Amino acid sequence: MLPPLLPLFPLPTVVLFPGVFLPLHIFEPRYKQMVARALEGDRIIGMTLLMPGHDVAYEGRPPVFGVGCGGLITHVERQNDGAFNLILRGLAKFRIDEEEPPTDGVLYRIGHVTPFDETVGPADREALHDERRRLETLLAPTLERESGGSRLPRDMADDDLVNALSQYLDLEAVEKQALLERDGVLARCRTLVELIEMKLLMQQQPDSGKLH
């Protein structure tokens, strides 16, 4: 599903998950070049998260976490100044094996990647569905309070729901990265349940933050 070479788009606060959509505004010259070339080819780019402390070397090649997610450009709008508004759809998680050395004329980073197969097997489907119900139960009071009783979509597949919540819930970027790196959707769901339980417990303490 993913090519062995991927253009890399490192960001400090964004983590993409398989099957989830992500809007992006592309304005830096190196990433405008990256998108233009991707549009001429397979329209796939690799989203990665910058490691803490990236500010010092942001204009260069600051360290990134070794696991990211490939995304397909499903919609694009080119602006008058050459910037792009994109929508990506997450395709598959990948591991960066190594990066191509800097090349004249190429402003962005390129990684040699190995994709992960996160297909939920028959043995895990029932367990994943049970964990989904735990998620729904945990989040129901928050949805009732903040969304007037809105519920999680019942017709969404278990793995799609887990990935969507992992991306869209108000979590720290490093927490989302940890979820992405979990070994499969079932493990991700269990970790997400534990994370929400911990945050709900913290909300009971003075000066605690909210879980959205």
Secondary structure, 3 states (H helix, E strand, C coil): CCCCEEEEEEECCCCCCCCCEEEEEECCHHHHHHHHHHHHCCCEEEEEEECCCHHHHCCCCCCECCEEEEEEEEEEEECCCCCEEEEEEEEEEEEEEEECCCCCCCCCEEEEEEECCCCCCHHHHHHHHHHHHHHHHHHHHHHHHHHCCCCCCCCCCHHHHHHHHHHHCCCCHHHHHHHHHCCCHHHHHHHHHHHHHHHHHHHCCCCCCCCC
